[in-house]
Amino acid sequence: MKMPKVVCEKCQRPIAAGPVAGRLSKGRLWRHDPPAERRDPEDRLVSCAGSLEIVDLPYGQMELDVELEPEVTEQQEAALF
């Protein structure tokens, strides 16, 4: 599954955003490192402050394009029999 990328407000990098259950137009940024550092002075991994933020997805309000069968009129129905 290809995830849309959204710019993180904290580090300004494009980060993948996964869907949030029940909120079609929202996504959660994946955990990511800040641009300049991956570890703190004690050698622990550091996450960007924007990691796991809920964001608007670029195509969140899209609707499914569903083709409905055309209505059959009485005249067309009579022609079938």
Secondary structure as UniProt FT lines:
FT   STRAND          5..7
FT   TURN            9..11
FT   STRAND          14..20
FT   TURN            21..22
FT   STRAND          23..29
FT   TURN            41..42
FT   TURN            49..52
FT   STRAND          54..56
FT   TURN            58..61
FT   HELIX           74..80
//
